[in-house]
Amino acid sequence: MKALVAVELRSVNSPCSGIFRRLKNPGDEIGYGEPVAEILHPLEGYVMEELHAPCDGILFFAHSAPLINEHTLAFRIIGRLHG
C-alpha cells in the first residue's frame, strides 16, 4: 500500500511594481529560500526586490508579463508538507 503525501499550494506575490525578471520556470524544482525572480526599477534598472521560494516544491504557475504590479500573483508552488 502506498503512503499518501500531503501537498499544499503556496502563492508568492509581488511586494512592489516594476520590471519582472523570472529566474525559474514552471515545472522547475525549487528549494526553500531559493531566488525565483527579481523586480527591477523601471527607469534605472537596479534590483528593487528579490522573490524567494517560501517552501520546497515545484513551480506550478509563473507570471509571464514583463511588468508586474504590487501585490500581483507572481508564482504558485506545489509544496510538500513534511510530517
Secondary structure per residue as TSV (DSSP state, phi and psi in degrees):
chain	resnum	aa	ss	phi	psi
A	1	M	-	360.0	132.9
A	2	K	-	-80.3	145.5
A	3	A	-	-83.0	141.6
A	4	L	-	-81.8	137.8
A	5	V	-	-109.7	121.5
A	6	A	-	-77.1	138.4
A	7	V	E	-126.2	157.5
A	8	E	E	-136.5	153.2
A	9	L	E	-104.6	116.1
A	10	R	E	-108.2	144.3
A	11	S	E	-108.3	146.7
A	12	V	E	-124.2	118.1
A	13	N	E	-104.6	154.7
A	14	S	-	-75.5	129.8
A	15	P	S	-79.2	-14.5
A	16	C	S	-155.8	172.6
A	17	S	-	-93.5	151.1
A	18	G	E	163.5	-161.6
A	19	I	E	-85.6	127.7
A	20	F	E	-95.3	118.3
A	21	R	E	-113.4	106.2
A	22	R	E	-79.4	132.3
A	23	L	S	-102.0	-20.6
A	24	K	S	-127.5	154.9
A	25	N	-	-117.3	158.5
A	26	P	T	-54.6	137.1
A	27	G	T	96.6	-15.4
A	28	D	-	-73.7	140.9
A	29	E	E	-83.8	138.3
A	30	I	E	-132.2	158.0
A	31	G	-	-112.2	159.2
A	32	Y	T	-54.9	131.4
A	33	G	T	81.3	-3.4
A	34	E	-	-70.3	136.5
A	35	P	E	-65.8	132.3
A	36	V	E	-116.8	-19.5
A	37	A	E	-164.3	163.1
A	38	E	E	-127.3	148.2
A	39	I	E	-114.9	120.2
A	40	L	E	-99.5	149.6
A	41	H	-	-65.6	130.9
A	42	P	T	-68.2	-22.8
A	43	L	T	-103.3	-38.0
A	44	E	T	-103.1	-16.7
A	45	G	-	83.1	0.8
A	46	Y	-	-81.2	158.4
A	47	V	E	-76.5	116.9
A	48	M	E	-87.1	-40.3
A	49	E	E	-143.7	151.2
A	50	E	E	-122.0	128.7
A	51	L	E	-93.4	136.1
A	52	H	E	-121.4	153.0
A	53	A	-	-70.2	129.3
A	54	P	S	-81.7	-6.2
A	55	C	S	-163.1	169.5
A	56	D	S	-76.0	145.3
A	57	G	E	165.0	-157.6
A	58	I	E	-124.5	133.4
A	59	L	E	-68.7	126.2
A	60	F	E	-101.7	-36.1
A	61	F	E	-142.3	143.8
A	62	A	E	-139.3	134.9
A	63	H	-	-57.8	137.5
A	64	S	-	-117.7	-12.8
A	65	A	S	-73.2	152.2
A	66	P	S	-72.3	-20.6
A	67	L	E	-113.7	148.7
A	68	I	E	-137.5	144.0
A	69	N	-	-98.1	161.5
A	70	E	T	-60.0	140.2
A	71	H	T	67.8	13.5
A	72	T	-	-82.1	142.8
A	73	L	E	-64.3	121.1
A	74	A	E	-101.4	-39.8
A	75	F	E	-144.6	153.5
A	76	R	E	-124.2	133.5
A	77	I	E	-123.8	131.8
A	78	I	E	-88.8	110.0
A	79	G	E	-110.3	151.2
A	80	R	E	-89.8	139.4
A	81	L	-	-90.4	121.1
A	82	H	-	-87.1	124.2
A	83	G	-	-142.9	360.0
